[in-house]
Amino acid sequence: MTLTLPIDAEANKLLQRSPLALLIGMVLDQQITFEKAFSSPYELVKRLGHEPTAQEIADYDLDALTVIFATPPALHRFPKAMAARVQEVCQALVEKYEGDAEKLWSDAGSGKELFTRVSGLPGFGKQKAQIFVALLGKRFGVTPRGWRAAAGDYGRAGVHRSVADIVDNDSLLKVREHKQQMKAAAKAAKG
């Protein structure tokens, strides 16, 4: 099981080996493309000149971190807000998981516990937490008892609802189609 997005091969390798990079990609996965969100951790590493720890980002001067996020091409379309969010998530990792992103999920005793841990992070509402639980289960083998139920519809097998379901360009297109349908349905419900 792997996550293979249509991004730079080195960016994919970073996501495979670094739980922190994977989590940062998920933090950034809002209002930008999957490719941008999940390649930005690699760009952050290049800009820093090394792979940062959660402690380093937690302690980083926020103004300086914002400059790193905003330098063209920006790591996110909202660099100031997302630099702060990434720092908040890293601070939570330091406070609750000794700065080790993998500890967020490695010893979760159930899918419900995993979901509770993830949804306790800054910026992780129900949907984002369910998607991350599904991503961990489907692509990284993190499958505590009840993980599919905790991930909701995103945990189902054979669906194309989120980044958790992307394995190639065909599945990427199907996920994009699903997202467009959901946006259209939400827009119609408002109208």
ChimeraX commands (.cxc) that place a marker at each C-alpha (Angstrom):
marker #1 position 0.00,0.00,0.00 radius 0.5
marker #1 position 1.36,3.35,-1.00 radius 0.5
marker #1 position 0.30,6.86,-1.78 radius 0.5
marker #1 position 1.30,7.74,-5.31 radius 0.5
marker #1 position 0.15,11.13,-6.45 radius 0.5
marker #1 position 0.97,12.73,-9.79 radius 0.5
marker #1 position 3.66,14.88,-8.19 radius 0.5
marker #1 position 7.46,14.95,-8.13 radius 0.5
marker #1 position 8.86,11.51,-7.36 radius 0.5
marker #1 position 10.92,12.93,-4.47 radius 0.5
marker #1 position 7.78,14.53,-3.02 radius 0.5
marker #1 position 6.06,11.12,-3.09 radius 0.5
marker #1 position 9.09,9.51,-1.42 radius 0.5
marker #1 position 9.01,12.12,1.34 radius 0.5
marker #1 position 5.31,11.39,2.00 radius 0.5
marker #1 position 6.13,7.67,2.22 radius 0.5
marker #1 position 8.96,8.04,4.73 radius 0.5
marker #1 position 7.89,11.05,6.79 radius 0.5
marker #1 position 4.72,10.91,8.88 radius 0.5
marker #1 position 5.12,14.63,9.55 radius 0.5
marker #1 position 5.25,15.46,5.83 radius 0.5
marker #1 position 2.14,13.34,5.26 radius 0.5
marker #1 position 0.30,15.14,8.05 radius 0.5
marker #1 position 1.39,18.56,6.78 radius 0.5
marker #1 position 0.13,17.61,3.32 radius 0.5
marker #1 position -3.23,16.76,4.85 radius 0.5
marker #1 position -3.29,20.05,6.77 radius 0.5
marker #1 position -2.71,21.92,3.51 radius 0.5
marker #1 position -5.33,19.90,1.60 radius 0.5
marker #1 position -8.04,22.52,1.47 radius 0.5
marker #1 position -8.91,25.03,-1.23 radius 0.5
marker #1 position -5.98,23.88,-3.39 radius 0.5
marker #1 position -5.35,20.80,-5.52 radius 0.5
marker #1 position -4.22,17.48,-4.06 radius 0.5
marker #1 position -1.01,17.83,-6.03 radius 0.5
marker #1 position -0.22,21.24,-4.55 radius 0.5
marker #1 position -1.14,20.26,-0.99 radius 0.5
marker #1 position 0.90,17.07,-0.94 radius 0.5
marker #1 position 3.91,18.43,-2.85 radius 0.5
marker #1 position 4.21,21.47,-0.55 radius 0.5
marker #1 position 5.87,19.49,2.29 radius 0.5
marker #1 position 8.70,18.63,-0.12 radius 0.5
marker #1 position 8.95,22.27,-1.17 radius 0.5
marker #1 position 9.11,23.22,2.52 radius 0.5
marker #1 position 11.99,20.77,3.02 radius 0.5
marker #1 position 13.83,22.28,0.05 radius 0.5
marker #1 position 13.34,25.81,1.37 radius 0.5
marker #1 position 14.56,24.88,4.85 radius 0.5
marker #1 position 17.44,22.81,3.50 radius 0.5
marker #1 position 16.50,19.79,5.65 radius 0.5
marker #1 position 13.53,17.78,6.88 radius 0.5
marker #1 position 12.14,19.68,9.84 radius 0.5
marker #1 position 10.91,18.13,13.06 radius 0.5
marker #1 position 7.56,18.99,14.61 radius 0.5
marker #1 position 9.48,20.66,17.45 radius 0.5
marker #1 position 11.36,22.86,14.98 radius 0.5
marker #1 position 8.19,24.03,13.26 radius 0.5
marker #1 position 6.41,24.46,16.60 radius 0.5
marker #1 position 9.20,26.77,17.78 radius 0.5
marker #1 position 9.74,28.59,14.47 radius 0.5
marker #1 position 9.18,32.33,14.41 radius 0.5
marker #1 position 5.72,32.60,12.82 radius 0.5
marker #1 position 6.61,35.65,10.72 radius 0.5
marker #1 position 9.65,33.85,9.32 radius 0.5
marker #1 position 7.60,30.69,8.70 radius 0.5
marker #1 position 4.99,32.80,6.90 radius 0.5
marker #1 position 7.69,34.21,4.62 radius 0.5
marker #1 position 8.78,30.66,3.79 radius 0.5
marker #1 position 5.18,29.72,2.98 radius 0.5
marker #1 position 4.56,32.90,0.96 radius 0.5
marker #1 position 7.74,32.91,-1.14 radius 0.5
marker #1 position 6.68,32.33,-4.77 radius 0.5
marker #1 position 5.44,29.87,-5.63 radius 0.5
marker #1 position 3.54,30.00,-2.34 radius 0.5
marker #1 position 3.04,26.69,-0.53 radius 0.5
marker #1 position -0.69,27.46,-0.27 radius 0.5
marker #1 position -3.03,30.10,-1.61 radius 0.5
marker #1 position -3.41,31.34,1.99 radius 0.5
marker #1 position 0.22,31.21,3.14 radius 0.5
marker #1 position -0.13,33.21,6.37 radius 0.5
marker #1 position -3.12,31.24,7.65 radius 0.5
marker #1 position -1.67,27.89,6.64 radius 0.5
marker #1 position 1.78,28.61,8.10 radius 0.5
marker #1 position 0.00,29.30,11.38 radius 0.5
marker #1 position -2.13,26.16,11.05 radius 0.5
marker #1 position 0.87,23.93,10.32 radius 0.5
marker #1 position 2.63,25.43,13.33 radius 0.5
marker #1 position -0.44,24.83,15.54 radius 0.5
marker #1 position -0.59,21.19,14.44 radius 0.5
marker #1 position 3.13,20.77,15.17 radius 0.5
marker #1 position 2.65,22.36,18.58 radius 0.5
marker #1 position -0.13,19.86,19.29 radius 0.5
marker #1 position 2.17,17.02,18.22 radius 0.5
marker #1 position 4.85,18.26,20.62 radius 0.5
marker #1 position 2.37,18.62,23.49 radius 0.5
marker #1 position 0.52,15.33,23.04 radius 0.5
marker #1 position 2.80,12.99,21.06 radius 0.5
marker #1 position 6.37,13.97,21.97 radius 0.5
marker #1 position 6.74,15.67,18.58 radius 0.5
marker #1 position 6.33,12.35,16.74 radius 0.5
marker #1 position 3.58,12.55,14.11 radius 0.5
marker #1 position 3.48,8.76,13.81 radius 0.5
marker #1 position 2.49,8.45,17.48 radius 0.5
marker #1 position -0.76,10.15,16.51 radius 0.5
marker #1 position -1.80,6.86,14.93 radius 0.5
marker #1 position 0.72,4.12,15.71 radius 0.5
marker #1 position -0.78,3.02,19.03 radius 0.5
marker #1 position -4.42,3.96,18.52 radius 0.5
marker #1 position -6.39,1.05,19.93 radius 0.5
marker #1 position -9.41,1.47,17.67 radius 0.5
marker #1 position -10.67,3.38,14.69 radius 0.5
marker #1 position -12.75,5.51,17.03 radius 0.5
marker #1 position -9.67,6.42,19.08 radius 0.5
marker #1 position -7.73,7.21,15.89 radius 0.5
marker #1 position -10.54,9.44,14.64 radius 0.5
marker #1 position -10.74,11.19,18.04 radius 0.5
marker #1 position -6.99,11.85,18.01 radius 0.5
marker #1 position -6.97,13.19,14.45 radius 0.5
marker #1 position -10.09,15.30,14.93 radius 0.5
marker #1 position -8.44,16.81,18.02 radius 0.5
marker #1 position -5.81,18.49,15.85 radius 0.5
marker #1 position -6.25,22.17,14.94 radius 0.5
marker #1 position -8.19,22.51,11.69 radius 0.5
marker #1 position -9.30,18.88,11.52 radius 0.5
marker #1 position -13.07,18.83,11.44 radius 0.5
marker #1 position -15.08,15.66,11.00 radius 0.5
marker #1 position -14.64,15.36,7.23 radius 0.5
marker #1 position -10.90,16.08,7.19 radius 0.5
marker #1 position -10.35,13.67,10.10 radius 0.5
marker #1 position -12.34,10.93,8.32 radius 0.5
marker #1 position -10.33,11.46,5.13 radius 0.5
marker #1 position -7.05,11.21,7.03 radius 0.5
marker #1 position -8.18,8.03,8.82 radius 0.5
marker #1 position -9.10,6.61,5.41 radius 0.5
marker #1 position -5.76,7.70,3.95 radius 0.5
marker #1 position -3.86,6.01,6.78 radius 0.5
marker #1 position -5.91,2.83,6.43 radius 0.5
marker #1 position -6.01,2.54,2.66 radius 0.5
marker #1 position -2.50,3.72,1.78 radius 0.5
marker #1 position -0.38,3.16,4.89 radius 0.5
marker #1 position -1.80,0.01,6.51 radius 0.5
marker #1 position -2.93,1.79,9.68 radius 0.5
marker #1 position -6.00,-0.35,10.32 radius 0.5
marker #1 position -7.00,-0.50,13.98 radius 0.5
marker #1 position -10.29,-2.28,14.66 radius 0.5
marker #1 position -13.17,-0.18,13.32 radius 0.5
marker #1 position -11.08,2.17,11.18 radius 0.5
marker #1 position -13.39,1.94,8.17 radius 0.5
marker #1 position -16.43,2.86,10.28 radius 0.5
marker #1 position -14.49,5.75,11.83 radius 0.5
marker #1 position -13.61,6.98,8.34 radius 0.5
marker #1 position -17.28,6.99,7.32 radius 0.5
marker #1 position -17.96,6.88,3.59 radius 0.5
marker #1 position -14.28,7.67,2.96 radius 0.5
marker #1 position -13.33,4.30,4.47 radius 0.5
marker #1 position -15.41,2.25,2.08 radius 0.5
marker #1 position -13.56,0.03,-0.38 radius 0.5
marker #1 position -13.99,0.64,-4.10 radius 0.5
marker #1 position -14.96,4.31,-3.83 radius 0.5
marker #1 position -13.31,7.41,-5.26 radius 0.5
marker #1 position -14.06,10.11,-2.71 radius 0.5
marker #1 position -10.74,11.50,-1.47 radius 0.5
marker #1 position -6.96,11.49,-1.64 radius 0.5
marker #1 position -7.15,8.12,0.16 radius 0.5
marker #1 position -8.47,6.59,-3.07 radius 0.5
marker #1 position -5.85,7.96,-5.49 radius 0.5
marker #1 position -3.54,5.29,-6.85 radius 0.5
marker #1 position -3.13,6.49,-10.45 radius 0.5
marker #1 position -4.34,9.14,-12.90 radius 0.5
marker #1 position -7.62,7.31,-13.54 radius 0.5
marker #1 position -8.51,7.24,-9.84 radius 0.5
marker #1 position -7.44,10.89,-9.52 radius 0.5
marker #1 position -9.94,11.84,-12.23 radius 0.5
marker #1 position -12.69,9.85,-10.51 radius 0.5
marker #1 position -11.99,11.58,-7.19 radius 0.5
marker #1 position -12.09,14.97,-8.93 radius 0.5
marker #1 position -15.41,14.06,-10.56 radius 0.5
marker #1 position -16.82,13.07,-7.16 radius 0.5
marker #1 position -15.68,16.35,-5.61 radius 0.5
marker #1 position -17.28,18.33,-8.46 radius 0.5
marker #1 position -20.54,16.45,-7.99 radius 0.5
marker #1 position -20.49,17.17,-4.25 radius 0.5
marker #1 position -19.86,20.88,-4.86 radius 0.5
marker #1 position -22.68,21.03,-7.39 radius 0.5
marker #1 position -25.04,19.28,-4.99 radius 0.5
marker #1 position -24.10,21.66,-2.16 radius 0.5
marker #1 position -24.61,24.65,-4.44 radius 0.5
marker #1 position -28.00,23.33,-5.57 radius 0.5
marker #1 position -29.04,22.77,-1.94 radius 0.5
marker #1 position -28.23,26.39,-1.11 radius 0.5
marker #1 position -30.10,27.71,-4.17 radius 0.5
marker link #1:1,2 radius 0.2
marker link #1:2,3 radius 0.2
marker link #1:3,4 radius 0.2
marker link #1:4,5 radius 0.2
marker link #1:5,6 radius 0.2
marker link #1:6,7 radius 0.2
marker link #1:7,8 radius 0.2
marker link #1:8,9 radius 0.2
marker link #1:9,10 radius 0.2
marker link #1:10,11 radius 0.2
marker link #1:11,12 radius 0.2
marker link #1:12,13 radius 0.2
marker link #1:13,14 radius 0.2
marker link #1:14,15 radius 0.2
marker link #1:15,16 radius 0.2
marker link #1:16,17 radius 0.2
marker link #1:17,18 radius 0.2
marker link #1:18,19 radius 0.2
marker link #1:19,20 radius 0.2
marker link #1:20,21 radius 0.2
marker link #1:21,22 radius 0.2
marker link #1:22,23 radius 0.2
marker link #1:23,24 radius 0.2
marker link #1:24,25 radius 0.2
marker link #1:25,26 radius 0.2
marker link #1:26,27 radius 0.2
marker link #1:27,28 radius 0.2
marker link #1:28,29 radius 0.2
marker link #1:29,30 radius 0.2
marker link #1:30,31 radius 0.2
marker link #1:31,32 radius 0.2
marker link #1:32,33 radius 0.2
marker link #1:33,34 radius 0.2
marker link #1:34,35 radius 0.2
marker link #1:35,36 radius 0.2
marker link #1:36,37 radius 0.2
marker link #1:37,38 radius 0.2
marker link #1:38,39 radius 0.2
marker link #1:39,40 radius 0.2
marker link #1:40,41 radius 0.2
marker link #1:41,42 radius 0.2
marker link #1:42,43 radius 0.2
marker link #1:43,44 radius 0.2
marker link #1:44,45 radius 0.2
marker link #1:45,46 radius 0.2
marker link #1:46,47 radius 0.2
marker link #1:47,48 radius 0.2
marker link #1:48,49 radius 0.2
marker link #1:49,50 radius 0.2
marker link #1:50,51 radius 0.2
marker link #1:51,52 radius 0.2
marker link #1:52,53 radius 0.2
marker link #1:53,54 radius 0.2
marker link #1:54,55 radius 0.2
marker link #1:55,56 radius 0.2
marker link #1:56,57 radius 0.2
marker link #1:57,58 radius 0.2
marker link #1:58,59 radius 0.2
marker link #1:59,60 radius 0.2
marker link #1:60,61 radius 0.2
marker link #1:61,62 radius 0.2
marker link #1:62,63 radius 0.2
marker link #1:63,64 radius 0.2
marker link #1:64,65 radius 0.2
marker link #1:65,66 radius 0.2
marker link #1:66,67 radius 0.2
marker link #1:67,68 radius 0.2
marker link #1:68,69 radius 0.2
marker link #1:69,70 radius 0.2
marker link #1:70,71 radius 0.2
marker link #1:71,72 radius 0.2
marker link #1:72,73 radius 0.2
marker link #1:73,74 radius 0.2
marker link #1:74,75 radius 0.2
marker link #1:75,76 radius 0.2
marker link #1:76,77 radius 0.2
marker link #1:77,78 radius 0.2
marker link #1:78,79 radius 0.2
marker link #1:79,80 radius 0.2
marker link #1:80,81 radius 0.2
marker link #1:81,82 radius 0.2
marker link #1:82,83 radius 0.2
marker link #1:83,84 radius 0.2
marker link #1:84,85 radius 0.2
marker link #1:85,86 radius 0.2
marker link #1:86,87 radius 0.2
marker link #1:87,88 radius 0.2
marker link #1:88,89 radius 0.2
marker link #1:89,90 radius 0.2
marker link #1:90,91 radius 0.2
marker link #1:91,92 radius 0.2
marker link #1:92,93 radius 0.2
marker link #1:93,94 radius 0.2
marker link #1:94,95 radius 0.2
marker link #1:95,96 radius 0.2
marker link #1:96,97 radius 0.2
marker link #1:97,98 radius 0.2
marker link #1:98,99 radius 0.2
marker link #1:99,100 radius 0.2
marker link #1:100,101 radius 0.2
marker link #1:101,102 radius 0.2
marker link #1:102,103 radius 0.2
marker link #1:103,104 radius 0.2
marker link #1:104,105 radius 0.2
marker link #1:105,106 radius 0.2
marker link #1:106,107 radius 0.2
marker link #1:107,108 radius 0.2
marker link #1:108,109 radius 0.2
marker link #1:109,110 radius 0.2
marker link #1:110,111 radius 0.2
marker link #1:111,112 radius 0.2
marker link #1:112,113 radius 0.2
marker link #1:113,114 radius 0.2
marker link #1:114,115 radius 0.2
marker link #1:115,116 radius 0.2
marker link #1:116,117 radius 0.2
marker link #1:117,118 radius 0.2
marker link #1:118,119 radius 0.2
marker link #1:119,120 radius 0.2
marker link #1:120,121 radius 0.2
marker link #1:121,122 radius 0.2
marker link #1:122,123 radius 0.2
marker link #1:123,124 radius 0.2
marker link #1:124,125 radius 0.2
marker link #1:125,126 radius 0.2
marker link #1:126,127 radius 0.2
marker link #1:127,128 radius 0.2
marker link #1:128,129 radius 0.2
marker link #1:129,130 radius 0.2
marker link #1:130,131 radius 0.2
marker link #1:131,132 radius 0.2
marker link #1:132,133 radius 0.2
marker link #1:133,134 radius 0.2
marker link #1:134,135 radius 0.2
marker link #1:135,136 radius 0.2
marker link #1:136,137 radius 0.2
marker link #1:137,138 radius 0.2
marker link #1:138,139 radius 0.2
marker link #1:139,140 radius 0.2
marker link #1:140,141 radius 0.2
marker link #1:141,142 radius 0.2
marker link #1:142,143 radius 0.2
marker link #1:143,144 radius 0.2
marker link #1:144,145 radius 0.2
marker link #1:145,146 radius 0.2
marker link #1:146,147 radius 0.2
marker link #1:147,148 radius 0.2
marker link #1:148,149 radius 0.2
marker link #1:149,150 radius 0.2
marker link #1:150,151 radius 0.2
marker link #1:151,152 radius 0.2
marker link #1:152,153 radius 0.2
marker link #1:153,154 radius 0.2
marker link #1:154,155 radius 0.2
marker link #1:155,156 radius 0.2
marker link #1:156,157 radius 0.2
marker link #1:157,158 radius 0.2
marker link #1:158,159 radius 0.2
marker link #1:159,160 radius 0.2
marker link #1:160,161 radius 0.2
marker link #1:161,162 radius 0.2
marker link #1:162,163 radius 0.2
marker link #1:163,164 radius 0.2
marker link #1:164,165 radius 0.2
marker link #1:165,166 radius 0.2
marker link #1:166,167 radius 0.2
marker link #1:167,168 radius 0.2
marker link #1:168,169 radius 0.2
marker link #1:169,170 radius 0.2
marker link #1:170,171 radius 0.2
marker link #1:171,172 radius 0.2
marker link #1:172,173 radius 0.2
marker link #1:173,174 radius 0.2
marker link #1:174,175 radius 0.2
marker link #1:175,176 radius 0.2
marker link #1:176,177 radius 0.2
marker link #1:177,178 radius 0.2
marker link #1:178,179 radius 0.2
marker link #1:179,180 radius 0.2
marker link #1:180,181 radius 0.2
marker link #1:181,182 radius 0.2
marker link #1:182,183 radius 0.2
marker link #1:183,184 radius 0.2
marker link #1:184,185 radius 0.2
marker link #1:185,186 radius 0.2
marker link #1:186,187 radius 0.2
marker link #1:187,188 radius 0.2
marker link #1:188,189 radius 0.2
marker link #1:189,190 radius 0.2
marker link #1:190,191 radius 0.2
view
